[in-house]
């Protein structure tokens, strides 16, 4: 017999409202009440629209309900089905949908012309094959981490020296 996972999710806008989900086994699809991005990873998943919510349906598993108002973007990895009403809702609600391969490679997108941050996302996709940009970004990240680590070690050393002086007195 498979284990049962029970999750109680509290709505951040209304703490008294709780949603209980019972799943016969954990799903790869990721959704959290506090998240604005919906990640669909499990192959064969269907995203449907029913009234004011999205339904995530995976064959042989319980459906997950997600309020449409809580979703800002949807990332689809691999073979994920999107119903026509779900597409229309995404366009009307300005919810960006990104189509990615299983490994996360960009394939395409669906977004309304009124959606925001499109220029930033387009620029990010343009840089995905720019090896010089990736190298420079990686160097900047590593440099920042090294500087922060040095500052932390210096601060910890100062605190240790102060403690040593206090112990001697």
N, C-alpha and C positions, 0 to 999 in steps of 0.2 A: 504494500500500500504506500502511495506517495505521500510525502509530508504536505501539510496545508499551511500556507502562509497567510496570516491575518494582519492587515495593516489598518490602523486608524489614522486618517488624515484630517487635520484641523484646518479649516478655512481661515487664512490669515485676516481676511476682512471681517469675518464673523466667527470669533473663537467658539461660540456655542454650537455652531453648525459643524457636525463631524460626518465624514463619509467612511464607511467600513468596506474594505475590499477583502474578499476571500479568494485566493487563487490556489488551485491544486498543486501548482509548482511555479517557481519564480519565472517571470517573463523577461526576455532580453530588452523589450521596449521600455523606455525610461520616461517616467512622468512623476513629477513631484509638485504638490500644490503651490509651492513657492516659486516654481520655475516658470519662465515665460516661453521656453523653447521645448518643443515636443520632439524627442528622438525616437524614430521607429527603426529598429534594427533586425527584428526577427523576420526571416523570409516567409512570404506568404501572408503577411499581415495585411488587413484591409482597414482603411480609415474611412468611416462613413459619417454622415451627418444626420442627426435626429433631433428635431426641434432646436434647442439652444445649446447643444453639446455635440462633441465629436465622440464617436464610438470606435474604439480600437478593437478589432476582432482578429484573433489568431485562431486558426482551426484547432479544435479540441481543448480550448481554454476559455475561461470566463471573459466576457467583454469588459473593457475598462471605459468608464465615462469620464470625459474631460470637458468642463465648461468652455465654450468657445471664447468667452470674454477673457479667460485666463491665458490664452495662447497668443504669442506675438510672432512666432516663427515655427516652422515644422521642417525637420531634416529627415529625409527618406533615404535609407541605406539599402541598396540592392533592389530586390523584387518586392516592392510594397505597392499595393493597389490603393488608388485614391478615387473615390466615387465622384460622379459629376456634381451632385449637390455639395459635396465637400469642397470641390474646386471652386464652385460659384461662391460659396461662403468665404473661402480664403480671399478671393478677389474683392468681394464686397467689404469684408472686415479688415482689409489690408494686411493679411497674414502672409508673410513670405514663405514659400515652399521651395526647398532646395533638394534637388535630386542628386544623389551621390552613389558611387559604386560601393561595393562591400568594404573596400579598403579606405573609403572616404574621399576618393577622387571626384572632383566636381564634374557633373554631367550637364546640368542645366538648372533652370529655375522657373518659378511661376510667381509673379508678383504684380500687384496693381501699380499703375503708373503714379498713384498718389502715395505709395509706400515710402517711408523715410529710410535714410542711410544706404540707399542703393548705390550711390557713387562710391562709398567706402567699401562696400562688399564687392563691387565690380573691380576696384583697385586691388583688393586682396586676392581675388581669383586671377587677376593678371600677373601677380607676383608669384603664383604657385610654381611656375617653371623658371623663374629668374634666379639662377644659382648665385649670382653675385649679391643680389638683394638678401637672399637667405643667409649667405655667409656673413654679410655685414650685420644683419639683425642678430644672428647667433653670437657674433663677437660682442655686440653691445650688451646682450643679455648676460653673457659670461662675465664681462667686465663689471657690470653692475653688481652681480652676485659676489664677485671677488672683493669689490670695494665695501659692500655691506658686511661681508664676513670679516674683513680686516677691522672695520669699525666695531663690530660686536666683540671680537677677540681683545681689542684694545680696552674697551669698556669693562669687560670681564676681568682683565688683568688689573686694571685700576681698582676695581672692587676687591679683588683678592689681596692686593697690596694694602689696602685700607684695613681689611680684616686681620691681616698678619700683624700690622702695627698695633691694632687694638689688643690682640692677644698678647703681645710682648709687654704691654703696659699694665 
